[in-house]
Amino acid sequence: MKVKDGIVGFVVGDALGVPVEFRPKEVLDKNPVTDMMGHGTYNMEKGTWSDDSSMVLATMASICEKNKIDYEDIMQEFSEFINNDKYTQYYTFDYGNTTLNAISNFDAGQPALESGCDGERDNGNGSLMRILPLAFIDGISYETIENVSALTHSHERSRIACVLYVEIAKSMLSNDLEISEHIELACDKIKKYYENSDELIHFEKIFNNDLEDVRSSGYVITTLECVLHCLLYTDNYKDAVLKAVNFGGDTDTAAAICGGLAGIYYGFDAIPIDWIESIPQIESVLSLCENFEAFCDES
């Protein structure tokens, strides 16, 4: 079940990175993360996921409940996450300003597709981190992917990044290729579709496979570069997500986004079982994966 592969891979990566979020790479080089642990940055229990997984789960739950992509309902579920701790194991923490501002706009009465923020500084990774569920839906359009990004992050750069990530995931779901080939295939599609966009210049390092020297930050482009580097320079799920965490900075998001693709590529059985079992409420995640898989099979 590929939904389970990707989503559990995502959640596990997220939980792996939570305890060391914002820790500099120089510190992690000397004392790297090697296993699932607790406390740290947010003093949360071992296996706690962050806003990344909460918003992925909210997206999936809305789609299952409505049996379609309903932008207003997805935003309502995001609001439930922010305001009422829904889709968390304990309570809400670690959401970005752009996400919060967009949800506040929605709560104040703006339509979902007018609530997102589109400034240059609104190109954090907050929509990239929650877009993976769309990769499992056959025939989904670029417009729909862009719209789901735009619920919070509506700048064209963020929207294109989400489409590229989904394309890479879709290639992994449907083709038996090397990771570099999946990335190249997706990049070719993006360059052709958005050939008239000035935003493509920001993706040049990815398009040119110039990913040896990368860093991890909250910026959507550097996040995607870091994730792809970690996939290209490892050969298994565990090493890929640990590499993402040990880049420092936005550790949970980089490892989550990396873990989603690594889970799809290497499969559920490649995810360390003790990491999976250490996550509180993992059964609710697995149940939602089953429901979402059923939706995808029927759509």
C-alpha positions as CSV (number, residue, x, y, z in Angstrom):
1,M,0.0,0.0,0.0
2,K,1.9,3.0,-1.3
3,V,-0.1,5.5,0.7
4,K,1.2,3.9,3.9
5,D,4.7,3.7,2.6
6,G,4.8,7.5,1.9
7,I,2.8,8.8,4.8
8,V,4.4,6.7,7.5
9,G,7.8,7.5,6.0
10,F,6.8,11.2,6.2
11,V,5.6,11.0,9.8
12,V,8.6,9.0,11.0
13,G,11.0,11.5,9.4
14,D,9.1,14.4,11.0
15,A,9.3,12.8,14.5
16,L,12.9,12.1,14.1
17,G,13.7,15.7,13.4
18,V,11.5,17.4,16.1
19,P,13.9,17.1,19.0
20,V,16.7,18.9,17.2
21,E,14.9,21.6,15.2
22,F,16.9,24.8,14.9
23,R,20.1,23.0,16.0
24,P,23.0,24.1,13.7
25,K,24.7,21.6,11.4
26,E,28.0,22.3,13.1
27,V,26.6,21.0,16.4
28,L,25.0,18.0,14.8
29,D,28.2,17.2,13.0
30,K,29.8,16.6,16.4
31,N,26.8,14.9,17.9
32,P,24.6,13.5,15.1
33,V,21.2,12.1,15.5
34,T,21.3,8.3,15.0
35,D,18.0,7.2,16.5
36,M,14.5,8.3,17.5
37,M,14.6,10.3,20.7
38,G,12.5,12.6,22.8
39,H,12.5,16.0,24.4
40,G,15.0,18.5,23.0
41,T,13.8,21.6,21.3
42,Y,10.2,21.4,22.3
43,N,10.6,19.0,25.2
44,M,8.1,16.6,23.6
45,E,7.8,12.9,24.1
46,K,9.7,10.5,21.8
47,G,7.9,10.0,18.6
48,T,6.0,13.3,18.6
49,W,5.2,14.6,15.2
50,S,4.9,18.3,14.4
51,D,2.7,20.6,12.3
52,D,4.1,19.0,9.2
53,S,2.3,15.6,9.9
54,S,-0.7,17.3,11.5
55,M,-1.4,19.2,8.3
56,V,-0.8,16.2,6.1
57,L,-3.3,14.2,8.2
58,A,-5.8,17.1,8.1
59,T,-5.6,17.1,4.3
60,M,-6.2,13.4,4.1
61,A,-9.0,13.4,6.6
62,S,-10.8,16.2,4.7
63,I,-10.5,14.5,1.4
64,C,-11.8,11.2,2.8
65,E,-14.7,12.9,4.6
66,K,-15.8,14.9,1.6
67,N,-14.8,12.2,-1.0
68,K,-13.1,15.0,-3.0
69,I,-10.7,17.9,-2.6
70,D,-12.8,20.6,-1.0
71,Y,-10.7,23.7,-0.4
72,E,-13.0,25.3,2.2
73,D,-13.1,22.0,4.2
74,I,-9.4,21.5,4.1
75,M,-8.9,25.0,5.5
76,Q,-11.5,24.3,8.1
77,E,-9.5,21.3,9.2
78,F,-6.3,23.4,9.3
79,S,-8.1,25.8,11.5
80,E,-9.1,22.9,13.8
81,F,-5.5,22.0,14.0
82,I,-4.3,25.5,14.9
83,N,-7.1,26.4,17.2
84,N,-8.2,23.1,18.8
85,D,-5.2,20.7,18.7
86,K,-6.9,18.4,16.2
87,Y,-4.5,16.0,14.4
88,T,-1.9,16.3,17.1
89,Q,-0.8,13.7,19.7
90,Y,-0.8,16.3,22.5
91,Y,-1.2,19.9,21.4
92,T,-0.4,22.2,18.6
93,F,3.2,23.6,18.2
94,D,5.7,24.6,15.6
95,Y,3.6,26.2,12.8
96,G,4.9,29.0,10.6
97,N,3.8,32.6,10.4
98,T,2.6,32.3,6.8
99,T,0.4,29.3,7.7
100,L,-0.9,31.1,10.8
101,N,-1.7,34.3,8.8
102,A,-3.5,32.4,6.1
103,I,-5.6,30.4,8.6
104,S,-6.3,33.6,10.5
105,N,-7.5,35.2,7.2
106,F,-9.8,32.2,6.7
107,D,-11.1,32.3,10.3
108,A,-11.9,36.0,9.7
109,G,-14.2,35.1,6.8
110,Q,-12.0,35.1,3.7
111,P,-12.7,32.3,1.1
112,A,-10.1,29.5,1.3
113,L,-8.5,30.3,-2.1
114,E,-8.1,34.0,-1.1
115,S,-6.7,33.4,2.4
116,G,-3.1,32.4,1.4
117,C,-0.2,34.8,1.5
118,D,1.7,35.6,-1.7
119,G,4.6,37.9,-0.7
120,E,8.2,37.2,-1.5
121,R,8.8,36.3,2.2
122,D,5.9,33.9,2.1
123,N,8.0,31.2,0.4
124,G,8.6,29.1,3.4
125,N,8.2,25.3,3.2
126,G,4.8,25.3,4.8
127,S,2.8,24.1,1.8
128,L,5.6,21.8,0.5
129,M,5.5,20.0,3.8
130,R,1.8,19.0,3.5
131,I,1.4,18.4,-0.3
132,L,2.4,14.7,-0.4
133,P,-1.2,13.2,-0.2
134,L,-2.0,14.7,-3.6
135,A,0.6,12.5,-5.2
136,F,-1.5,9.4,-4.6
137,I,-4.5,10.8,-6.5
138,D,-4.6,9.7,-10.1
139,G,-5.1,12.4,-12.7
140,I,-4.7,15.3,-10.3
141,S,-4.1,18.5,-12.2
142,Y,-1.3,21.0,-11.7
143,E,-4.0,23.6,-11.0
144,T,-5.3,21.6,-8.1
145,I,-1.9,21.1,-6.6
146,E,-1.2,24.8,-6.9
147,N,-4.6,25.6,-5.3
148,V,-3.9,23.3,-2.4
149,S,-0.5,25.0,-1.9
150,A,-2.2,28.4,-2.3
151,L,-4.5,27.8,0.7
152,T,-1.6,29.1,2.8
153,H,1.4,29.7,0.4
154,S,0.1,31.3,-2.8
155,H,3.3,32.7,-4.2
156,E,4.1,31.1,-7.6
157,R,7.5,29.8,-6.4
158,S,5.9,27.8,-3.6
159,R,3.2,26.5,-5.9
160,I,5.7,25.3,-8.5
161,A,7.8,23.6,-5.8
162,C,4.7,21.7,-4.7
163,V,4.0,20.6,-8.2
164,L,7.6,19.4,-8.7
165,Y,7.6,17.4,-5.4
166,V,4.3,15.8,-6.4
167,E,5.7,14.9,-9.8
168,I,8.8,13.3,-8.3
169,A,6.5,11.3,-6.0
170,K,4.2,10.3,-8.8
171,S,7.2,9.1,-10.9
172,M,8.3,6.9,-8.0
173,L,4.8,5.5,-7.7
174,S,4.6,4.6,-11.4
175,N,8.2,4.0,-12.8
176,D,11.0,1.6,-11.8
177,L,13.9,4.1,-12.2
178,E,16.8,5.4,-10.2
179,I,16.2,8.4,-7.9
180,S,18.2,10.7,-10.2
181,E,16.0,9.6,-13.1
182,H,12.8,10.3,-11.2
183,I,14.0,13.8,-10.4
184,E,15.2,14.4,-14.0
185,L,11.8,13.2,-15.4
186,A,9.9,15.5,-13.1
187,C,12.1,18.5,-13.8
188,D,11.6,18.1,-17.5
189,K,7.9,18.2,-17.1
190,I,8.1,21.3,-14.9
191,K,10.4,23.2,-17.2
192,K,8.1,22.5,-20.1
193,Y,4.9,23.4,-18.3
194,Y,6.2,26.5,-16.7
195,E,8.5,27.5,-19.5
196,N,7.3,31.1,-19.4
197,S,7.6,31.6,-15.7
198,D,10.3,33.8,-14.3
199,E,10.3,31.7,-11.2
200,L,12.1,28.8,-12.9
201,I,15.4,30.6,-12.2
202,H,15.1,29.6,-8.5
203,F,15.0,25.9,-9.4
204,E,18.3,26.0,-11.5
205,K,20.3,24.0,-9.0
206,I,17.7,21.3,-9.0
207,F,17.3,21.3,-12.8
208,N,21.1,21.1,-13.3
209,N,21.6,18.4,-10.7
210,D,23.9,20.9,-8.9
211,L,23.1,19.5,-5.4
212,E,26.4,18.6,-3.8
213,D,26.5,21.7,-1.7
214,V,23.2,22.4,0.0
215,R,21.8,23.5,3.3
216,S,18.6,23.2,5.3
217,S,16.4,26.1,6.1
218,G,12.8,27.1,6.2
219,Y,12.9,28.5,2.6
220,V,11.0,26.3,0.2
221,I,13.8,26.1,-2.4
222,T,16.7,25.2,0.0
223,T,14.4,22.7,1.7
224,L,13.7,20.9,-1.7
225,E,17.4,21.0,-2.6
226,C,18.3,19.5,0.8
227,V,15.7,16.8,0.5
228,L,16.8,15.8,-3.0
229,H,20.5,15.8,-2.0
230,C,19.7,13.4,0.9
231,L,17.9,11.1,-1.5
232,L,20.7,11.2,-4.1
233,Y,23.5,10.6,-1.7
234,T,22.1,7.7,0.3
235,D,20.8,4.3,-0.7
236,N,18.2,3.5,2.0
237,Y,15.4,5.1,4.0
238,K,17.2,5.3,7.3
239,D,20.3,7.0,6.0
240,A,18.3,9.4,3.9
241,V,16.2,10.8,6.8
242,L,19.1,10.8,9.2
243,K,21.1,12.8,6.7
244,A,18.2,15.3,6.4
245,V,18.0,15.7,10.2
246,N,21.7,16.1,10.6
247,F,21.8,19.0,8.1
248,G,20.4,21.0,11.1
249,G,18.1,24.0,10.8
250,D,14.5,23.0,9.9
251,T,15.2,19.4,10.7
252,D,11.7,18.0,11.1
253,T,10.4,19.4,7.8
254,A,13.4,18.4,5.8
255,A,13.3,14.8,7.2
256,A,9.5,14.6,6.8
257,I,9.6,15.7,3.2
258,C,12.6,13.4,2.5
259,G,10.9,10.6,4.4
260,G,7.8,10.8,2.3
261,L,9.7,10.2,-0.9
262,A,12.1,7.7,0.7
263,G,9.1,5.7,2.0
264,I,7.6,5.5,-1.4
265,Y,10.9,4.6,-3.1
266,Y,12.2,2.0,-0.6
267,G,8.9,0.8,0.8
268,F,7.3,0.5,4.2
269,D,9.5,-2.5,5.2
270,A,12.6,-0.3,4.8
271,I,11.4,2.1,7.6
272,P,12.9,0.9,10.9
273,I,10.1,-0.9,12.8
274,D,11.2,0.4,16.2
275,W,10.9,4.0,14.9
276,I,7.4,3.3,13.7
277,E,6.4,1.6,17.0
278,S,7.8,4.5,19.0
279,I,5.3,7.0,17.6
280,P,2.2,7.5,19.8
281,Q,-1.1,7.2,17.9
282,I,0.6,5.5,14.9
283,E,-2.5,3.3,14.6
284,S,-4.6,6.3,13.8
285,V,-2.2,7.2,11.1
286,L,-2.3,3.7,9.6
287,S,-6.1,3.7,9.7
288,L,-6.3,7.0,7.9
289,C,-3.8,5.7,5.3
290,E,-6.2,2.8,4.6
291,N,-9.2,5.1,4.2
292,F,-7.2,7.4,1.9
293,E,-5.9,4.5,-0.2
294,A,-9.6,3.4,-0.6
295,F,-10.5,6.9,-1.8
296,C,-7.6,6.9,-4.3
297,D,-8.6,3.5,-5.6
298,E,-12.1,4.8,-6.2
299,S,-11.3,8.2,-7.7
